[in-house]
Amino acid sequence: MRGNAGCYDELREYMEAIPIIDCHDHTDYCKPRYIDPVQVIVNGYFVSDIQSASSDRDIQIINDYNLSLEQRWPVLKKAWERTCYTGYAKVTKLVLKKFYNEDNISLDALKRMKDKLLDLENEDTFKKILDEARIVARIENILEIDYRQIADGSYKLSPYGRLTIPLPAYHAVSTYEDVERIASPLNRRITSLDEYIDLCFDIFKAYKNYGAVAFKDQSAYQRSLAYGNPVKAEAEKVFNWFMEDPRRKASYPDGIKPLDDFLFHEFMRMARDLALPVQIHTGHMAGIRNDIVKTNAANLRGIIELHRDVQFDLFHANWPYSGELLFMCKNYPNVSIDFCWANIIDPIYCQNMIKQAISSVPHGKIHGYGSDFVGMADRAWAHAVIARDNIAIALSDLVDIEYITLSEAKKIAYNLLFKNANDFFNLGIKP
């Protein structure tokens, strides 16, 4: 992509040299080692677009590596032709061109790719691709971690990784077994809600001692972001009920909500005391057939109003609810906008929203890039290209209408890609 503004080329060239903070990713270790050329195309979030444009059955055929390329190609071709202009498809096109020198997807192209497949389990290869994107830090949300490796400092992050504390499993407990699973690495026996809260705080402190730079919560996948503020007695009633009988399970959503909501507030107080920001998933969700209403960032207003000493980093530009997030960032000093993932969900949405954000909220509260992949440095590189394009198009348009100058656009671009996140997460990286 390129902009039409007169200064676009100069601004875009300048931005190529700006180091990037990847504000959100899930890479626990370097991967994947591609074993099939179709895997290069139908991977990451693009699987959702292919599925949306075809069917569950077609996806099974496309991803059945036991079938020949000739058998799968007609099904893939039909789906590709119906979805080849989305932001996710743009990622695929950039990957094909950069790493396989292919301009288009065809059966012949797939056959040529077979002998060039990237091995991203090779850490040197993985790191080299991140270096080409000028990614200098990645805020990593790792869902499956052996807590004992955090406690003793032996956990190994992927290149440039900075850890976050994953919250959902700690406040969504609904059974005795859930509590036991969390407590067992510390050899602790939990018998009350107070003991459980103390346990969680000890775990979170260990994460910070390890080097964690934020909390991260993606509970919007399981529940509404509309948290209530129940009294402790309501939460304790739920907790005591399932703890006294290991065969019980608090029902979703009403049965568990008082405990879930109460613990979330407790954890926000811990975030305040540990001086760590909180990243929250808002807007679009991975996959298809999701309930988007429950993920609107506007549902968080009660949390944000109450916990004024906690800094919130609200994700995915709240797609498709841009107006609500712009209002919240303008209205609340403790809210920042994070464009992680959004740059490839909907590039045009991001270009327009960046322009609106610059004209409506303090630009120091905007984080411009987060790859949001699990491994896949090739796609993180492509996503960085698109993020730079989106920011350059938006800012050069503002220069064209004389809202800002070119030198101001360069300064804003530097802030969106590097400085804002470097300061917000207290990373201490020298530019």
Secondary structure, 3 states (H helix, E strand, C coil): CCCCCCCHHHHHHHHHCCCEEEEEECCCCCCCECCCHHHHHCCCCHHHHHHHHCCHHHHHHHCCCCCCHHHHHHHHHHHHHHHCCCHHHHHHHHHHHHHHCCCCCCHHHHHHHCCCCCECCCHHHHHHHHHHCCEEEEEECCCCCCHHHHHCCCCCCCCCEEEEEECHHHHCCCEHHHHHHHHHHHCCCCCCHHHHHHHHHHHHHHHHHHCCCEEEECHHHCCCCCCCCCCHHHHHHHHHHHHCCCCCECCCCCCCHHHHHHHHHHHHHHHHHHCCCEEECCCCCCCCCCCCHHHCHHHHHHHHHHCCCCCEEECHHHCCCHHHHHHHHHHCCCEEEECCCHHHHCHHHHHHHHHHHHHHCCHHHEECCCCCCCCCHHHHHHHHHHHHHHHHHHHHHHHHCCCCCHHHHHHHHHHHHHHHHHHHCCCCCCC
